[in-house]
Amino acid sequence: MNSRLFGAGAVLSVLALVSAVPAPASSAERHGLPLGAADLTETRTTRTLQPGVTFTRIVRGADAPAMAWTVEVSIPGGTGSPDPDAPPTALKDRVSAAELVDELTGDGFTARSEEVTTAATADDPGGTLGWRVRVGTFGSEAAATAERTRLRTAGYTGSAVYTGWDGDATDRGPWRIDVLTIDPKRFRGTLTASYGPDLENRETTSALAGAAGATAAVNAGFFVLDPRAGAPGDPAGTGVYDGRLLSEPVNGRPALVVHDSGRRSEVTRFSWQGRVTARNASLPLDGINRVPGLIRNCGGTADDSPTAAPLHDTTCTDPDELVAFTPEFGASTPAGDGAEAVLDSRGRVTEVRTPRGGPLPAGGRSVQATGTYADQLKGLARVGQPLRIQGGLTDAKGHRVATSPGTDIVNGGPELVRDGRLHITPAADGMVQPDNPSFSYGWVHKRNPRTVAGVDAAGRTVLVTADGRATNALGLSIPESAAVARALGLRDAINLDGGGSTTMVADGQVINDPSDAAGERPVGDALLVLP
């Protein structure tokens, strides 16, 4: 891409295998994935989807005995808590957990406290996260749910949980991992990313795949889900599609870069800079194609609250912002207080709207301003005069990154593998939150459905999904995701959006088991493998 904003635009050693026939293990695969004990059963089933594209299903520990259910009780701040008035959470200090156990025991419940510890990562020392409180041990979800109901009647809050989701290294599974491998030496199709008809609405991965005629697809980056956090569907981080920068990075966080040829995929950390210029004056841009004032996953500018650093699943705010819009955003730009300079296809101002919000002219763009920037934009933008919108990505070294048509970048985090070694970065990427250990407990430490992407030493792009939140598919913790990625041979790997978003499509069918009760979740964007 020219550097202007909005510029123009197998891992597995596989023999000739037949679908539904377990692959014979090579010497590298003999001990299987690094999940649970080394003696667990593991099967690998591989088929070719198109030249250069293989799908492999790995099932590990299929014969694992069922594990117990329990009820995890939310812990209020106790007398030893740094903040006794803090709302109840899954983890608290030891004293608060012990006080709750005493209270529950007095009310006739069989309660216990358990210390939760985590392993060190590349940017976090690990150790004790906190203490959780659990009630009972049950042989079924129904029995645990009945106990949860009894607890609620007594005034406590909590949830029924399967202990196989805790992340204990001694668990015996089962795990179900699906792997798409794109080998550029034989691949003659197209690897691309799609957000659908517009950025501000969500579509399922299967719908995005079907609309494009894709052979295979996986969900991609994090996105806005709640309207209170912005426009649902809008990427919450870097979004480059066919060489066009349509969503700014969460500054410093990693993203996956792919090219339509399937070659030279990479994991790179990005920041960005943007400005609006008219005559001899300019103003700095805060964002692209998002609701002004709402910065999902944070990582914006120094005046954002509560932080300019990445903070996952948090919406930072800033009353004074300047945000650029392109037609890809949607049918209309966000409405609200402030001002909006509307540009035609030649970059000339056609009107300055107050309040902001409305459709864009064909091929046009706009810049919205809120707070103190509103009057500044009105002074800068003159009807009939050009208004120049510039911006682009920079890498971790501060170098400008040029992209071109055929390049797509989707956001993610944390990093999992770098240069063939485990390199897990949850602290840098906002998933470890020192004042909220319960977040790291649920997001990093516990097992969940995951989507992982990366590239191996042979240059093959590898897309991985792991089912979870079920008794027949435990999911992966973030450290387990990294270990699996490295075991699959990935030289560099990144975690993409997971949980209920995790979806893999092949030959027009969803082939994994999405965890949302409603079924496949609509997402912000997806990675597509086209014929």
C-alpha positions as a printed Julia matrix, in Angstrom:
531×3 Matrix{Float64}:
   0.0     0.0    0.0
   1.19    3.52  -0.4
   1.56    4.71   3.17
  -1.48    6.95   3.03
  -4.47    5.94   5.1
  -7.13    4.18   3.02
  -4.7     3.96   0.09
  -5.65    1.93  -2.96
  -5.87   -0.62  -2.79
   0.99  -28.76   7.52
   2.36  -28.34  10.04
   1.72  -32.11  10.23
   3.77  -34.74   8.39
   0.93  -36.22   6.38
   1.06  -39.23   4.11
  -1.66  -39.97   1.57
  -4.49  -40.19   4.07
  -8.19  -40.78   3.65
 -10.88  -38.88   5.51
 -11.98  -40.61   8.73
  -8.88  -42.88   8.75
  -6.49  -42.17  11.66
  -3.06  -41.05  10.47
  -0.13  -43.26  11.41
   2.09  -41.29  13.75
   5.47  -40.13  12.51
   8.4   -40.12  14.9
   7.75  -36.44  15.63
   4.12  -37.18  16.5
   4.61  -40.4   18.43
   4.04  -38.86  21.82
   1.16  -36.69  20.64
   0.18  -33.24  21.81
   1.55  -32.03  25.16
  -1.82  -32.31  26.88
  -2.3   -34.56  29.89
  -0.31  -37.74  30.44
   1.98  -39.13  27.74
   0.05  -42.42  27.64
  -3.24  -40.89  26.44
  -4.76  -42.2   23.24
  -4.57  -39.8   20.31
  -5.96  -40.09  16.8
  -5.26  -37.86  13.8
  -7.57  -37.86  10.81
  -6.55  -35.92   7.71
  -8.12  -35.08   4.37
  -7.29  -32.75   1.52
  -9.76  -29.91   0.96
  -8.09  -28.53  -2.16
  -4.54  -28.63  -3.53
  -2.23  -27.32  -0.82
  -4.93  -27.27   1.89
  -5.37  -30.06   4.41
  -7.73  -30.48   7.34
  -6.63  -32.58  10.32
  -8.68  -33.5   13.37
  -6.78  -34.5   16.49
  -8.67  -36.18  19.33
  -6.69  -36.83  22.48
  -7.9   -38.74  25.52
 -11.22  -39.78  23.98
 -11.55  -42.56  26.56
 -11.0   -40.23  29.54
 -13.35  -40.9   32.48
 -15.8   -38.16  33.39
 -14.62  -35.63  35.96
 -16.52  -33.98  38.77
 -18.73  -30.91  38.77
 -18.73  -28.35  41.57
 -20.19  -24.94  42.39
 -17.83  -21.95  42.4
 -19.1   -19.24  44.75
 -18.41  -15.53  44.25
 -16.33  -14.1   47.1
 -17.04  -10.69  48.66
 -14.21   -8.69  50.2
 -13.45   -9.86  53.72
 -11.76   -8.2   56.67
  -8.33   -8.91  55.18
  -9.19   -7.66  51.69
  -7.5    -4.52  50.32
 -11.01   -3.36  49.39
 -13.69   -4.88  51.64
 -16.42   -3.1   49.64
 -15.31   -4.55  46.28
 -18.0    -6.57  44.45
 -17.88  -10.37  44.72
 -15.49  -12.04  42.3
 -14.23  -15.56  41.53
 -10.88  -14.96  43.25
 -10.01  -13.0   46.37
  -7.33  -12.97  49.05
  -6.9   -15.94  51.36
  -8.62  -14.3   54.35
 -11.72  -13.34  52.36
 -12.0   -16.87  50.94
 -11.62  -18.43  54.4
 -14.3   -16.16  55.86
 -16.71  -17.14  53.11
 -15.99  -20.85  53.7
 -16.8   -20.38  57.39
 -20.05  -18.61  56.53
 -21.08  -21.27  54.02
 -20.22  -24.06  56.46
 -22.34  -22.38  59.11
 -25.24  -22.37  56.66
 -24.91  -26.1   56.09
 -22.87  -26.2   52.86
 -19.78  -28.33  52.26
 -17.35  -25.57  51.29
 -13.62  -25.36  50.68
 -11.09  -22.76  49.57
  -8.47  -23.55  46.93
  -5.32  -21.65  46.04
  -5.0   -20.89  42.31
  -1.45  -20.68  40.97
  -0.24  -19.97  37.46
   2.96  -20.7   35.58
   5.33  -17.92  34.55
   5.1   -16.57  31.0
   7.37  -14.33  28.96
   6.07  -11.2   30.68
   4.42  -12.39  33.89
   6.11  -14.14  36.84
   3.11  -16.33  37.6
   2.58  -17.6   41.14
  -0.53  -17.27  43.28
  -3.44  -15.56  41.55
  -5.73  -15.81  44.57
  -8.12  -18.18  46.3
 -11.42  -19.54  45.04
 -14.29  -21.0   47.04
 -16.16  -24.1   45.94
 -19.06  -26.08  47.32
 -19.52  -29.81  46.91
 -18.36  -32.42  44.42
 -20.98  -33.81  42.07
 -21.22  -36.5   39.44
 -23.41  -34.49  37.08
 -24.14  -30.94  35.96
 -27.74  -31.35  37.1
 -26.65  -32.1   40.66
 -24.27  -29.12  40.68
 -26.99  -26.85  39.29
 -29.38  -27.99  42.01
 -26.8   -27.06  44.65
 -26.27  -23.7   42.97
 -30.01  -23.07  43.24
 -29.91  -23.93  46.95
 -27.0   -21.52  47.4
 -28.86  -18.73  45.63
 -31.86  -19.28  47.85
 -29.54  -18.81  50.82
 -28.26  -15.5   49.38
 -25.03  -16.59  47.67
 -24.04  -16.26  44.02
 -22.06  -18.75  41.97
 -22.01  -21.06  39.0
 -21.82  -24.77  38.26
 -18.4   -25.6   36.76
 -16.79  -28.74  35.36
 -13.46  -29.34  37.04
 -11.94  -30.43  33.72
 -11.94  -26.76  32.71
  -9.58  -25.79  35.54
  -6.4   -26.42  33.55
  -4.86  -29.14  35.72
  -1.91  -30.65  33.84
  -2.77  -34.14  35.09
  -6.23  -34.2   33.48
  -6.78  -36.9   30.88
  -9.02  -34.99  28.48
 -10.65  -35.31  26.14
  -9.4   -32.63  23.76
 -10.56  -32.0   20.2
  -8.26  -29.92  18.0
  -8.89  -29.06  14.33
  -6.06  -27.89  12.07
  -6.11  -26.23   8.63
  -2.74  -26.16   6.89
  -2.07  -24.03   3.79
   1.08  -25.06   1.96
   2.11  -22.25  -0.43
   4.21  -24.65  -2.5
   1.03  -26.34  -3.72
  -1.65  -23.77  -2.87
  -3.11  -21.98  -5.9
  -6.13  -20.44  -4.21
  -6.45  -17.26  -2.15
  -6.0   -16.68   1.59
  -7.87  -13.58   2.69
  -9.85  -11.94   5.48
 -13.45  -10.75   5.25
 -15.64   -8.59   7.47
 -18.77   -8.99   5.33
 -20.86   -6.23   3.76
 -19.75   -3.64   6.34
 -17.7    -3.29   9.5
 -20.46   -2.35  11.92
 -22.51   -5.55  11.68
 -21.67   -9.12  12.58
 -21.98  -12.26  10.46
 -21.23  -15.87  11.25
 -18.01  -17.4    9.99
 -20.04  -19.84   7.89
 -22.01  -16.97   6.32
 -18.8   -15.11   5.46
 -17.37  -18.32   3.99
 -20.52  -19.03   2.01
 -20.76  -15.51   0.58
 -17.18  -15.74  -0.69
 -17.38  -19.35  -1.88
 -14.61  -20.34   0.54
 -13.36  -23.89   0.83
 -12.52  -23.34   4.51
 -12.58  -20.6    7.13
 -11.96  -19.78  10.78
 -13.07  -16.86  12.88
 -10.45  -14.14  13.23
  -9.97  -11.06  15.42
 -11.56   -9.56  18.52
 -14.52   -7.27  17.88
 -17.09   -5.09  19.61
 -19.97   -7.19  20.9
 -21.93   -4.86  23.21
 -23.47   -1.67  21.69
 -22.38    0.16  24.82
 -18.76   -0.52  23.74
 -19.14    0.79  20.19
 -20.55   -0.59  16.95
 -21.09   -4.37  17.23
 -18.9    -6.14  14.68
 -16.29   -3.4   14.51
 -12.77   -4.92  14.85
 -11.29   -4.21  18.29
  -7.77   -3.8   16.97
  -5.87   -3.85  13.7
  -7.95   -4.45  10.6
  -6.38   -4.32   7.12
  -8.42   -5.78   4.29
  -7.03   -6.02   0.75
  -4.35   -3.52   1.73
  -6.73   -0.93   3.21
  -6.34    0.09   6.84
  -9.93    0.12   8.14
  -9.37   -0.26  11.88
  -6.51    1.1   13.97
  -4.41   -1.13  16.24
  -4.65   -1.56  19.94
  -1.24    0.04  20.15
   1.58   -2.44  20.54
  -0.56   -5.58  20.38
   0.2    -8.39  17.92
  -1.7    -9.18  14.75
  -1.61  -11.83  12.04
  -0.5   -10.74   8.56
  -1.54  -12.91   5.6
  -1.2   -12.52   1.85
  -3.54  -13.83  -0.82
  -0.88  -16.23  -2.11
  -0.63  -17.94   1.29
   3.06  -17.01   1.45
   4.93  -14.94   4.03
   2.31  -15.02   6.79
   3.69  -13.5    9.98
   2.89  -12.29  13.48
   3.78   -8.63  14.0
   3.11   -5.97  16.63
   1.63   -2.74  15.33
   0.99    0.83  16.35
  -0.28    3.61  14.13
  -0.29    7.34  13.48
  -2.86    9.45  11.68
  -3.56   13.11  10.98
  -6.11   15.36   9.3
  -4.58   18.26   7.42
  -5.94   21.36   5.7
  -3.79   24.17   4.39
  -0.96   24.57   6.94
  -2.77   23.18   9.99
  -3.45   19.63  11.14
  -5.04   17.62  13.93
  -4.14   14.13  15.2
  -6.51   11.25  14.52
  -7.54    8.96  17.38
  -9.12    6.18  15.36
 -10.67    4.78  12.21
 -14.2     3.49  11.7
 -15.28    3.29  15.34
 -17.68    5.15  17.6
 -15.82    8.23  18.92
 -15.11    8.14  22.64
 -15.19    4.33  22.96
 -11.9     2.44  22.62
 -12.49   -1.3   22.92
  -9.52   -3.15  24.46
  -7.96    0.28  25.12
  -4.42    0.84  23.84
  -5.18    4.28  22.45
  -3.82    7.71  23.35
  -2.46    9.18  26.57
  -5.71   10.98  27.43
  -7.84    7.83  27.33
  -9.36    6.63  30.6
  -8.49    4.55  32.54
  -5.35    3.74  30.52
  -3.53    4.12  27.23
  -2.13    0.59  27.57
  -3.92   -2.49  26.19
  -6.61   -3.74  28.59
  -8.52   -6.67  27.21
 -12.33   -6.77  27.28
 -12.37   -3.23  28.67
 -13.76   -0.17  26.92
 -11.66    2.91  27.56
 -13.22    6.32  27.03
 -12.14    9.72  25.78
 -14.6    12.63  25.39
 -12.28   14.48  23.0
 -11.6    12.47  19.85
 -11.11   12.73  16.11
 -12.13    9.59  14.17
 -12.05    9.04  10.4
 -14.69    7.04   8.54
 -14.79    5.25   5.2
 -17.78    3.8    3.34
 -16.81    0.35   4.63
 -18.06    1.29   8.11
 -21.73    0.99   7.22
 -24.79    2.72   5.82
 -24.38    5.68   8.15
 -21.7     7.08  10.41
 -22.41    7.16  14.18
 -24.8     9.88  15.34
 -24.14   12.07  18.36
 -22.9    15.38  19.69
 -19.95   16.97  17.95
 -19.11   17.81  14.35
 -18.42   15.87  11.16
 -16.6    17.0    8.05
 -17.92   15.08   5.02
 -15.6    14.61   2.02
 -16.4    13.69  -1.55
 -14.43   11.17  -3.62
 -11.84   13.86  -4.44
 -11.2    14.64  -0.78
 -13.01   17.99  -0.76
 -15.33   19.0    2.07
 -18.98   18.96   1.0
 -20.49   19.84   4.39
 -19.76   20.09   8.07
 -22.54   18.34  10.0
 -23.55   19.32  13.52
 -24.53   17.08  15.23
 -22.52   14.32  13.6
 -23.85   11.24  11.84
 -25.32   10.32   8.47
 -24.61    8.66   5.12
 -21.44    9.28   3.12
 -21.34   10.26  -0.55
 -20.27    7.61  -3.05
 -16.53    7.09  -2.65
 -16.45    9.68   0.12
 -15.12    9.75   3.64
 -15.61   11.81   6.78
 -13.96   12.9   10.0
 -15.96   13.09  13.23
 -14.93   15.24  16.19
 -16.18   15.22  19.76
 -15.56   17.45  22.77
 -12.88   20.07  22.36
 -12.03   18.77  18.89
 -15.44   19.72  17.5
 -14.7    23.43  17.26
 -11.16   22.73  16.02
 -12.48   20.56  13.19
 -15.03   23.21  12.23
 -12.21   25.72  12.03
 -10.07   23.39   9.93
 -12.66   22.08   7.46
 -13.92   24.56   4.85
 -16.65   23.57   2.39
 -15.18   23.23  -1.09
 -11.62   22.94   0.19
  -9.53   19.74   0.41
  -9.11   17.97   3.72
  -6.34   15.39   3.73
  -6.65   12.24   5.84
  -3.35   10.43   6.33
  -2.16    7.57   8.45
  -0.52    4.2    8.5
   0.87    1.38  10.56
   4.23    1.29  12.29
   6.02   -1.8   13.59
   7.6    -2.38  16.99
  10.72   -0.51  15.88
   8.72    2.52  14.77
   9.2     1.84  11.07
   6.36    2.61   8.67
   4.7    -0.58   7.41
   3.65   -0.62   3.76
   0.89   -2.98   2.67
  -0.63   -3.53  -0.74
  -3.74   -5.1   -2.28
  -3.74   -8.77  -1.39
  -2.54   -8.14   2.17
  -4.85   -8.66   5.13
  -4.14   -8.14   8.84
  -6.4    -9.3   11.67
  -5.96   -8.48  15.34
  -5.27  -10.93  18.14
  -3.27  -11.58  21.27
  -1.45  -12.71  23.19
   1.56  -14.0   21.31
   2.13  -17.69  21.9
   5.26  -18.73  20.02
   8.14  -16.65  18.66
  11.05  -18.06  16.64
  10.02  -21.58  17.58
  10.08  -20.95  21.34
   7.23  -20.41  23.78
   6.71  -16.67  24.05
   3.42  -15.97  25.84
   2.61  -12.29  26.44
  -0.67  -11.92  28.38
   0.58   -9.03  30.54
   1.77   -6.87  27.63
  -1.46   -7.53  25.77
  -3.8    -6.66  28.62
  -5.04  -10.1   29.66
  -3.24  -10.05  33.01
  -4.78   -7.3   35.12
  -3.07   -6.94  38.51
  -6.09   -5.3   40.14
  -8.45   -7.93  38.74
  -6.94  -11.43  39.09
 -10.32  -12.99  38.37
 -10.02  -11.8   34.78
  -6.71  -13.56  34.23
  -8.11  -16.61  36.02
 -11.02  -16.91  33.62
  -9.32  -15.73  30.42
  -5.74  -17.01  30.61
  -5.6   -19.72  33.27
  -8.8   -21.66  32.68
  -9.56  -23.77  29.62
 -11.76  -22.25  26.93
 -12.41  -22.75  23.23
  -9.49  -21.19  21.36
  -8.57  -20.14  17.83
  -4.84  -20.0   17.06
  -2.97  -19.02  13.91
   0.63  -18.96  12.83
   3.3   -20.08  10.43
   5.71  -23.02  10.54
   9.36  -23.27   9.53
   8.36  -24.39   6.02
   6.28  -21.23   5.51
   2.93  -23.0    5.83
   0.08  -20.98   7.36
  -1.67  -22.98  10.06
  -5.13  -22.21  11.5
  -6.19  -24.11  14.62
  -9.4   -24.38  16.63
  -9.88  -26.16  19.95
 -13.38  -26.91  21.14
 -14.14  -26.3   24.81
 -16.65  -25.56  27.56
 -17.91  -29.12  27.2
 -17.27  -32.38  28.99
 -16.2   -34.06  25.73
 -13.83  -31.22  24.75
 -12.08  -29.44  27.6
 -10.57  -26.55  25.65
  -7.16  -25.01  26.27
  -5.64  -22.52  28.65
  -3.42  -19.89  27.04
  -0.23  -21.74  28.09
  -1.7   -24.97  26.68
  -2.56  -23.15  23.45
   1.08  -22.12  23.12
   2.32  -25.63  23.87
  -0.03  -27.09  21.24
   1.06  -24.5   18.66
   4.72  -25.32  19.21
   4.02  -29.06  19.14
   2.34  -28.58  15.76
   5.59  -27.07  14.53
   4.65  -23.41  14.5
   7.59  -21.03  14.38
   5.39  -18.04  15.25
   1.85  -18.17  16.62
  -0.84  -15.88  17.96
  -4.1   -16.36  19.82
  -7.14  -15.04  17.93
 -10.65  -14.49  19.29
 -11.92  -17.6   21.05
 -14.68  -18.66  23.4
 -18.05  -18.68  21.68
 -16.46  -17.15  18.57
 -14.27  -20.2   17.86
 -15.52  -21.68  14.58
 -14.04  -23.69  11.73
 -15.8   -24.21   8.4
 -14.88  -26.7    5.67
 -16.76  -27.46   2.46
 -19.71  -25.34   3.53
 -20.18  -26.95   6.94
 -19.28  -25.89  10.48
 -17.06  -28.8   11.48
 -16.28  -27.93  15.09
 -18.74  -27.49  17.95
 -19.16  -23.78  18.83
 -19.77  -23.35  22.54
 -22.55  -20.74  22.62
 -25.88  -22.22  23.63
 -27.48  -20.44  20.66
 -25.03  -22.07  18.23
 -22.56  -20.39  15.91
 -21.8   -16.83  17.02
 -21.79  -13.91  14.55
 -18.31  -12.38  14.53
 -16.44   -9.34  13.27
 -14.23  -10.95  10.64
 -12.92  -14.31   9.46
  -9.97  -15.81   7.62
 -11.07  -17.47   4.39
  -9.39  -20.04   2.16
 -10.73  -19.59  -1.38
 -10.39  -22.06  -4.27
